Amino acid sequence: MDSVPPRFTKPAPLPKERLESWKEIAVYLNRDTRTVQRWEHDKGLPVHRLPGGSRAGVYALKSELDAWWSSRGIHLIEEQGAAPAATAGRKRGRRGWVWTTAALGLGAVAAVTLWRLSGTRSSPGPLRVVPLTSYSGGFMYPSFSPDGKEVVFSWNGEKQDNYDIYVKLIGAGEPQRLTKDPAVDAWASWSPDGRYIIFARWRPGRPGVQLLIVPGRGGVERLLGEAPYSEIWPVPAVSWTPDSRGLIAGAEEPPRGLFLSSVETAERRRLTTAPPTSRGDHSPVISPDGKKVAFLRHLGAGQANVYMLDLNADYSARGEPRQLT
């Protein structure tokens, strides 16, 4: 399969794709005005200034912002996630909410890890670090295949121009490229039977992401639905059921909550309903026995908590979710 990333072709500017102010630029990138102004100064955000001195207006073209984000945006997300705790504490609002949610999300993953280790009596030996790749560019969100022989990850390629999904055998050999869309493809996860890979595709300016499935050996992508976009996804966006026949993910449309989707038919079944004032339920992690699912529920800015829902044998909801944190 071709391993050369596609070139981003910038379309001719059209009046409708022109953003006429800092506010419009900030809304398009889903950030506040101060952040995009800082990015223009420090990160080369493509903003054009009109004649008229320091107080003159600005404008930006969506196509140029999309191209810039494809090459720089993920790194900015990682930088924000790595901000010092003291800085995050001083900056309330969105950044504070992101930092809090990231910590809680990692806590949810840690809880599931404890489930996996609960039956282990002897303590493991020292960890051994083994390099999996040695290519230039940015790598993120790796996931091992069920047999541990392959790893799927998101990489911005040899030219570092766009993030796509790649699969590589552990050891020597070149990665196989699975996606070629100019959007940001990431958050990949292998099905328990090793046949498929689910991943999320995000385009700047959109409130949600597309959830797509692709064969683990490469092939035609298939759209399964959409899920809320959250810039703090170090935790899974989607969780496979143990039988590889279903997926649990959040939904962007109200009333927000978690849904179980059939891989074969894309039919959805509601599992949770978040309160009307909530930002929704997301980042589900199903237990290995398929009897429970942990997830994050946002009750407001900076108020994300871990919840747990019991599941029936067919993965339908059993009762109401209970709050753990």
C-alpha positions as CSV (number, residue, x, y, z in Angstrom):
1,M,0.0,0.0,0.0
2,D,1.2,3.5,-0.8
3,S,3.0,4.9,2.3
4,V,3.4,8.5,1.0
5,P,1.0,10.9,2.7
6,P,-1.4,12.8,0.4
7,R,-0.7,16.5,-0.4
8,F,-3.2,18.9,1.0
9,T,-4.6,20.8,-2.0
10,K,-5.7,24.3,-0.9
11,P,-8.9,25.4,-2.8
12,A,-9.3,28.8,-4.2
13,P,-10.6,31.2,-1.5
14,L,-14.4,31.7,-1.6
15,P,-16.2,34.6,0.1
16,K,-18.2,32.1,2.3
17,E,-15.0,30.5,3.7
18,R,-13.6,33.8,4.9
19,L,-13.7,34.4,8.7
20,E,-14.0,38.1,9.4
21,S,-12.9,38.6,13.0
22,W,-10.9,37.1,15.9
23,K,-14.2,35.9,17.3
24,E,-15.2,34.0,14.2
25,I,-11.7,32.4,14.0
26,A,-11.9,31.4,17.6
27,V,-15.3,29.8,17.2
28,Y,-14.2,27.9,14.1
29,L,-11.2,26.4,15.9
30,N,-13.3,25.8,19.1
31,R,-11.0,28.0,21.2
32,D,-11.2,31.4,23.0
33,T,-10.0,34.6,21.3
34,R,-6.9,35.0,23.5
35,T,-5.7,31.5,22.5
36,V,-6.0,32.0,18.8
37,Q,-4.3,35.4,19.0
38,R,-1.4,33.7,20.9
39,W,-1.3,31.0,18.2
40,E,-1.0,33.6,15.5
41,H,2.0,35.2,17.3
42,D,3.7,32.0,18.5
43,K,2.6,29.2,16.3
44,G,2.2,30.8,12.9
45,L,-1.6,30.6,12.7
46,P,-2.5,31.9,9.2
47,V,-4.3,35.2,10.0
48,H,-4.3,38.1,7.5
49,R,-4.4,41.7,8.7
50,L,-6.2,44.4,6.9
51,P,-4.5,47.8,6.4
52,G,-5.1,50.5,9.0
53,G,-2.5,50.1,11.8
54,S,-2.5,48.2,15.0
55,R,-6.3,48.3,15.4
56,A,-7.1,47.2,11.9
57,G,-9.3,44.2,11.4
58,V,-8.2,40.6,10.6
59,Y,-9.5,37.8,8.5
60,A,-8.7,34.1,7.9
61,L,-9.5,31.5,5.3
62,K,-11.0,28.2,6.5
63,S,-8.9,26.2,4.0
64,E,-5.7,27.7,5.3
65,L,-6.8,27.1,8.9
66,D,-7.6,23.5,8.1
67,A,-4.1,23.0,6.5
68,W,-2.4,24.6,9.5
69,W,-4.3,22.4,11.9
70,S,-3.5,19.2,10.1
71,S,0.2,19.9,10.6
72,R,0.1,21.6,14.0
73,G,-3.1,21.1,15.8
74,I,-2.5,17.8,17.5
75,H,0.8,19.0,18.9
76,L,-1.0,22.0,20.4
77,I,-3.5,19.6,22.1
78,E,-0.6,17.7,23.6
79,E,1.1,20.9,24.8
80,Q,-2.1,22.0,26.5
81,G,-2.5,18.6,28.2
82,A,1.1,18.8,29.5
83,A,0.6,22.3,31.0
84,P,1.9,22.6,34.6
85,A,-0.8,22.0,37.2
86,A,-0.2,25.5,38.7
87,T,-0.9,27.1,35.4
88,A,-4.0,25.0,34.8
89,G,-5.2,26.0,38.3
90,R,-4.9,29.7,37.5
91,K,-6.7,29.4,34.2
92,R,-10.3,28.7,34.8
93,G,-12.9,27.9,32.2
94,R,-12.2,25.7,29.2
95,R,-8.5,24.9,29.9
96,G,-9.2,24.1,33.6
97,W,-12.0,21.8,32.5
98,V,-9.7,20.1,30.0
99,W,-7.0,19.5,32.7
100,T,-9.6,18.1,35.2
101,T,-11.2,15.9,32.7
102,A,-7.9,14.4,31.5
103,A,-7.0,13.5,35.1
104,L,-10.4,11.9,35.6
105,G,-10.2,10.1,32.3
106,L,-6.9,8.5,33.2
107,G,-8.5,7.6,36.5
108,A,-11.1,5.7,34.7
109,V,-8.5,3.8,32.7
110,A,-6.6,3.0,35.9
111,A,-9.8,1.6,37.4
112,V,-10.2,-0.8,34.5
113,T,-6.6,-1.8,34.8
114,L,-7.2,-2.8,38.4
115,W,-10.0,-5.0,37.2
116,R,-7.5,-6.7,34.8
117,L,-5.0,-7.2,37.6
118,S,-7.4,-8.2,40.4
119,G,-6.8,-11.9,39.9
120,T,-3.0,-11.6,39.8
121,R,-1.3,-12.7,43.1
122,S,2.3,-12.3,42.3
123,S,3.7,-8.8,41.6
124,P,5.1,-8.3,38.0
125,G,8.8,-7.9,37.4
126,P,10.5,-4.6,36.3
127,L,9.1,-3.1,33.1
128,R,11.2,-3.3,30.0
129,V,11.1,-0.4,27.4
130,V,11.2,-1.6,23.8
131,P,11.2,1.0,20.9
132,L,8.4,0.2,18.4
133,T,9.1,2.9,15.8
134,S,12.0,5.2,14.9
135,Y,10.5,7.4,12.3
136,S,10.4,11.2,12.3
137,G,7.2,13.1,13.1
138,G,4.5,12.8,15.7
139,F,3.0,9.6,17.0
140,M,0.0,9.2,19.3
141,Y,-2.7,6.9,20.6
142,P,-1.1,3.5,20.0
143,S,-3.1,0.3,20.6
144,F,-1.8,-3.3,20.5
145,S,-3.6,-6.0,18.6
146,P,-5.2,-8.7,20.8
147,D,-2.3,-11.1,20.0
148,G,0.3,-8.5,20.8
149,K,2.0,-8.9,17.4
150,E,1.0,-5.6,15.9
151,V,0.4,-2.0,16.9
152,V,-2.0,0.6,15.4
153,F,-1.2,4.3,15.8
154,S,-1.8,7.7,14.4
155,W,1.2,9.3,12.6
156,N,1.6,12.5,10.7
157,G,3.8,10.8,8.1
158,E,7.2,11.3,6.6
159,K,6.3,14.9,5.5
160,Q,4.6,15.6,8.9
161,D,1.6,17.1,7.1
162,N,-1.4,15.0,8.3
163,Y,-2.3,12.5,10.9
164,D,-3.5,9.1,9.5
165,I,-3.9,5.5,10.8
166,Y,-1.0,3.1,10.4
167,V,-0.4,-0.5,11.4
168,K,3.0,-2.1,12.1
169,L,4.2,-5.5,13.0
170,I,6.3,-5.5,16.2
171,G,9.9,-5.6,15.1
172,A,11.4,-4.9,11.7
173,G,9.4,-3.7,8.7
174,E,7.6,-0.7,7.4
175,P,4.2,0.5,8.7
176,Q,1.1,-0.1,6.6
177,R,-1.1,3.0,6.0
178,L,-4.8,2.4,6.5
179,T,-6.3,5.9,5.9
180,K,-5.5,8.8,3.6
181,D,-8.1,11.4,4.4
182,P,-6.9,15.0,4.9
183,A,-8.8,15.2,8.2
184,V,-7.2,14.2,11.6
185,D,-7.5,10.4,12.0
186,A,-6.7,9.1,15.5
187,W,-7.9,7.3,18.6
188,A,-7.8,3.9,16.9
189,S,-8.7,0.7,18.8
190,W,-8.5,-2.9,17.7
191,S,-11.5,-5.2,18.0
192,P,-11.0,-8.1,20.5
193,D,-11.1,-10.6,17.7
194,G,-8.4,-8.7,15.8
195,R,-10.5,-8.3,12.6
196,Y,-11.3,-4.6,12.7
197,I,-10.0,-1.2,13.8
198,I,-12.3,1.6,14.9
199,F,-11.0,5.1,14.7
200,A,-12.2,8.7,14.9
201,R,-12.0,11.3,12.2
202,W,-12.1,15.0,13.1
203,R,-12.2,18.1,11.0
204,P,-11.6,21.6,12.5
205,G,-14.8,23.5,13.0
206,R,-17.0,20.5,13.6
207,P,-18.5,19.8,17.1
208,G,-18.2,16.0,16.7
209,V,-16.1,13.3,15.1
210,Q,-17.0,10.5,12.6
211,L,-16.5,7.0,13.9
212,L,-15.3,4.7,11.2
213,I,-14.3,1.0,11.0
214,V,-11.7,-0.5,8.7
215,P,-10.3,-4.1,8.4
216,G,-7.1,-4.6,10.3
217,R,-5.4,-5.6,7.1
218,G,-6.6,-2.6,5.2
219,G,-9.6,-2.1,3.0
220,V,-12.7,0.0,2.6
221,E,-13.7,2.3,5.5
222,R,-17.3,2.1,6.8
223,L,-19.0,4.9,8.7
224,L,-20.7,3.8,11.9
225,G,-21.9,7.1,13.3
226,E,-20.7,10.2,15.1
227,A,-19.5,11.0,18.7
228,P,-18.8,14.1,20.7
229,Y,-15.4,15.7,20.1
230,S,-13.2,16.2,23.2
231,E,-9.7,17.6,23.0
232,I,-8.7,15.5,26.0
233,W,-9.0,12.1,24.5
234,P,-6.0,10.3,26.1
235,V,-8.7,7.9,27.2
236,P,-10.7,5.8,24.7
237,A,-13.4,7.4,22.6
238,V,-15.0,4.1,21.9
239,S,-15.1,0.7,23.7
240,W,-15.6,-2.6,22.0
241,T,-17.8,-5.3,23.5
242,P,-15.9,-8.5,24.4
243,D,-17.6,-10.3,21.5
244,S,-16.4,-7.7,18.9
245,R,-20.0,-7.3,17.7
246,G,-20.8,-4.0,19.4
247,L,-19.3,-0.6,20.2
248,I,-20.1,1.8,23.1
249,A,-19.6,5.5,22.5
250,G,-21.1,8.9,23.3
251,A,-23.5,10.8,21.1
252,E,-23.4,14.5,20.3
253,E,-27.1,15.0,19.6
254,P,-29.5,15.6,22.5
255,P,-30.4,14.1,24.8
256,R,-26.7,13.2,25.2
257,G,-25.6,9.8,26.6
258,L,-23.9,6.6,25.8
259,F,-25.1,4.3,23.0
260,L,-24.4,0.7,22.0
261,S,-24.0,0.3,18.2
262,S,-24.0,-2.9,16.2
263,V,-20.9,-3.3,14.1
264,E,-23.0,-5.3,11.5
265,T,-26.1,-3.1,11.2
266,A,-25.0,0.3,12.8
267,E,-28.3,0.0,14.8
268,R,-28.0,2.0,18.1
269,R,-29.4,1.3,21.5
270,R,-29.3,4.0,24.3
271,L,-27.5,3.0,27.5
272,T,-27.4,6.3,29.5
273,T,-29.1,9.7,29.4
274,A,-27.1,12.6,30.7
275,P,-28.8,15.4,32.6
276,P,-30.0,18.3,30.4
277,T,-27.4,20.6,31.9
278,S,-24.6,18.1,31.4
279,R,-22.0,18.3,28.7
280,G,-22.7,14.6,28.1
281,D,-21.3,11.1,28.7
282,H,-18.1,10.0,26.9
283,S,-14.8,8.0,27.2
284,P,-16.4,4.6,28.0
285,V,-14.3,1.6,29.1
286,I,-16.0,-1.7,29.3
287,S,-14.8,-4.3,31.8
288,P,-13.2,-7.5,30.4
289,D,-16.2,-9.7,31.4
290,G,-18.6,-7.3,29.7
291,K,-20.7,-6.8,32.8
292,K,-19.9,-3.1,33.5
293,V,-18.9,0.0,31.7
294,A,-17.1,3.0,33.3
295,F,-17.4,6.4,31.7
296,L,-17.1,10.2,32.3
297,R,-20.0,12.5,32.8
298,H,-19.6,16.2,32.6
299,L,-22.0,18.1,34.9
300,G,-20.5,21.5,34.1
301,A,-17.2,23.3,33.6
302,G,-14.6,21.5,35.6
303,Q,-17.0,19.0,37.0
304,A,-16.3,15.7,35.3
305,N,-16.8,12.5,37.3
306,V,-16.5,8.8,36.8
307,Y,-19.7,6.8,36.6
308,M,-20.3,3.1,36.4
309,L,-23.2,1.3,34.7
310,D,-24.1,-2.4,35.0
311,L,-24.8,-4.3,31.8
312,N,-26.9,-7.3,31.0
313,A,-25.7,-10.3,29.0
314,D,-26.7,-8.6,25.7
315,Y,-24.9,-5.4,26.9
316,S,-28.1,-3.5,27.5
317,A,-28.3,-1.2,30.5
318,R,-29.1,-2.8,33.9
319,G,-30.4,-0.1,36.1
320,E,-29.1,3.4,36.4
321,P,-25.5,4.5,36.4
322,R,-23.9,5.2,39.8
323,Q,-21.4,7.9,40.6
324,L,-17.9,6.8,41.7
325,T,-16.0,10.0,42.1
